[in-house]
Amino acid sequence: MDSVYGPLPSSIHIYRSAEKLDGRPFIAYYLSARLKDKGLLFTTQIAKNTRYTPSQFFQYESNPIVLVNGGFFSYQGNQNISLVVRNGKILGYNVKSLAGNGPDSSLYYYPTRGALGISRKGKADVAWVFNDSSNHWAYAFEWNPVIAKGEDENPSIYDLNDINWKWWKVRTAIGGGPVLIHDGRIFITDREEEISFGKDSIRPATAIGYTSDDRLIILVVQGRSPGIAQGVSLTEEALILKELGCYEALNLDGGGSSCMLVNGMETIKPADPDGERPITSVFLIKSKPGRL
């Protein structure tokens, strides 16, 4: 679909599929971009204490090549509850604790949720992260999400009782959850990340990942369009990303938030009746000054 959404740099391509998925009507787009292209800037942006539609973000960010919705947010105060890193600085923080239920109603869960980060040298990574506003870098768990709980609503890294973390020194990062693919295999960690919708829930979706040959993949799936497109489950999302060659991949906010603009033009049709949903974070691909 390059000719429809162009002009595009030679290292970026956009594809569309309308083939049925498991007998259901289906529409999806995916974008492939070369992470090592020195003419491209992979970055993020937030709307602080408010929300903007993707098209409003597009204008605010001076017409980026690609703009896609980011992670989760709270309608109360329009707060980001997923990690966002721009130029090495944390702009949005993961939710640090969630109220327990049942026998754990007096405790708090401490989720480590998935994020995709990109280094200054253009290397991507997916990890489970925990962050603390007193530290410049996020804590990254590279092998498994941590399952922890306790009495403190505002935990520190020590409350997770796991020493297998590293400082995540990335230039750019966008968080969401759950992780879908890790170290080359499908590994869906919705329960470990305390993500409430299940693997079989069919919905519009946004995901981001990367291949072993350093290409960034962004997938958006249309849904809640009767007779046109229903959406995907987390399992189907992971299988699609695996077939697209992703070595690691992450689900981002979906449902009515799912939206990707290429040169300001919509790909999938947003699910909300009013069109694009105002959101709090986006992931961007921009041209560096003097480059197409």
N, C-alpha and C positions, 0 to 999 in steps of 0.2 A: 504493500500500500504506500510505498515511498512517494510515488507520483501524486497521490491524493493529498498527502500531508507535508509535502516538500515546500521549499527546498530543505534538504537534510544533509549534514556532513556525511561523507562516504563511509564513516565508521558506525553510523546509526541506520537501522532498518526497522520498519514497522510491518507487522503481519496481522491478518484477520482470518478467523475461521468461523463458519456458520454451519459446520457439520453437526449432526445430532450427537449427543453424548448420552450413552446408555438409553437410547430411544427418546430422549427429551430434546426439545428445541434448545439451541445453544448458540450463543454469540460470544466470542472472546477476541481480544487483541493482545499481542505481545510485542514488546520492543526489545531489540538487542543493540547494545552499545559497547564499543571497545573501551575498556577501562584505561588502557595505556595511551589513548589518544591525547596528546599534550595540548590539543586545541579545545578540549572539553573540560568543564568544571562540574564536578558532581557535588552538590551541596543541598542544604535544607533551609527551611524558614518556618517560623512560628508566628501566630497571631496572639500577642500577649494579652491575656484577660479578655479576649474577644474572639470572634470567629469570622473568617472570610470564606467566600465561595472559591473554588479553584480558579475561576475566571478573574476574581478580584486579586488573588495571589499573583496570577499571571501578569496583571497590570502593575502591581506593586513591585514585582521582581524584574520589570523591564523586559517582558516578552522572552522568557526562556524557551529553549527548544522543546523540552519535555517537562511536564509538571504532573505529579501524581499524588493522590492523597496519602497522608502518613499514618501514624498510629492512633491509638485510642485517646479519648478525651472525656472529661466530665462536663455535663451540661451545667452543673453547679459551679459558677465562677468561670466557665469556659477554660478549664485547666487541662493542660496536657497530662496524661498519665502513662505515656510511653516515652522512652528516651529519644531525645533529639540533640544531635551535636552538629555545630556549624563552625568551621574554621578552628577546630580543636576545642571549642568551648561548649559546655553543656547548657542548652537553652531550655530543654524539657526533661523532666525527671520521671522515671518509672514510678508507678504506685509502690510504696514501700511496705504497706501492710493491708490485709483484708480481714474483716471480722470473721471469726470462726463460726461454725454452726454445729448443731447437735451436741455431742459430748464435748466439743471444743468451743462452745459458745462463749466461754470466758477468756479464750485465747485469741491470738492474731496469727494469720498465716503470713509468711514472708516470701512472696513470689520472686523468682528470678526469671524475667521474661526475655524473649528473644529479641535480638536486634541485628541489623546488618551494618557493619562499619567498613569504611574505606580509608586506607592509609594515605599519607602524602605521596607515596610512590605508586598509588593506583592499585594496591592489593586489597581485595575484599575479604571479609571474614564474617561468619555468623556465629554468635555466641549468646549465652544466657547472661544477663547483666543485672547488677545491683548497683545503685548509686547513692551517694551521700553528698548533700549540698556543701559540706565542709571540704570536699576534695575536688581537685581539678579534673581527675580522670574517673571514669566508671570502673567498677570491678567486673571482670569478665570470667565466666566459667566456660571452659572450652570443651569439656567432655560430656557433662550432663547438667541438667538444671538441678538446683538445690531445693530440697523439700525441707522446710523448717517452720517452726511456729514457736510462739512464746507470749509472754504477758505484756511486753513493751510495744505500744502502738507505733513508736518511732524507733525502729531497731537500728543497730550499727552492724557492720560487717561481722563482728564477733558473735552476734546473736544467731548467725547462720550456721555456726559450728562446722565450717568447712574451710580448709586452708588451701584448697586447690584452685585459687584464683590468681589473676594477673591484672596489672593495670592495663586498661584497654586504651592504648595511645593511638586513637584514630582521628583523622582530620574531619571526617563526616560520618554521621550515623543516624539511622532511623530505626526506631523500635516499634514493636507491635506484639505479635504472637498468635498462635504458637509457631515455634520452629517446625518446618515441614520436612526438610532434608538436611542431614548433617553428615559430614565426612563421606559423602557419596552414597548414602543410603537413606531411604525414607524413615524418618524418625519424628513422629508427630507427638509433641509434648503438651497437648492442651490441658490434661489433668495436672501435670506437674507445674504448669505455669498459672494454674487457677483461672483458665479461660472458660467462661460459662457455657458457650455453645459447643455442642458435641461434634464428633467427626462426621456424623451423617446428616447434619443440618444443611439443607440446600439454600444457598443465598448468593447474592452478588458478592464478588470477591476481588481483592487486590493483593498481589504478592510480589516479592522482590527476591532475586537470587543472583548467583554468578556461576559461571562455568569454569572448568579447570584450565581453559585457555584464555582466561581473563576477559570474559564478556559479561556485562551486566544484563540481566533479564528482568523485565517488568511485565507482569501479567495482570490484565483486568478482565473480569468476566461479568457480563451483563446478567441481570436477574430481576425477578418480580415483574416481568413483562409478559402478561398472559398470552400464550400462543406463539410467542416470539423467542423468549429466553427465560429459563427458570433460575439458572445459577449452578453452583457446584458445591459439593461437600469438601471438607478439608482433605479427605482421602483422595478424591478426584483431583483436587488442586495439586496435591503433592505428586500424583502420577503424571499429570500434564507437565509440571516443572521438571520432573525427572526425565521425561521423554524429550524435553527441550534442551537437555544436557546440563542441568543445574547440578553442581557439586554440593552446594548448600543453598537453602532457600527459606524464606520466612513469610508467613501470612501477616498482612497489615490490616488496618480497619476495613471492614467490608460493609455490606448492606447498602444503605442510602449514601454512605460516605464514598463508595467506590467511584472513582473518576480519574481518567487520564486525558490530559490535553497534549497535543503535539502541534507545535506552532500555533497554539491558541485554539485549535479545533478539537472538539470532543471526539473520542473514540466510541466507547460504549455509551449508551443512553443511561444517565443516572436514574436510580430506582425511585427516588422521592417524587411525588406528584408535582411538586413545584420546581423540579429540576435539580441543579447542583445544590448539595447540602453545604451550608457553612461549616467549616472544619477549623482545627487549630494548628495543624502542621502539614507540611508538604515536603516531598523530595523533588529535587530539580536537576536537570542537566542544562547547562548554559554554555554558550560559546565564550571562550576567553577573548579579551579585547584584541581586535585585529584579526580574528579567526572566524570562519564561517562554521 
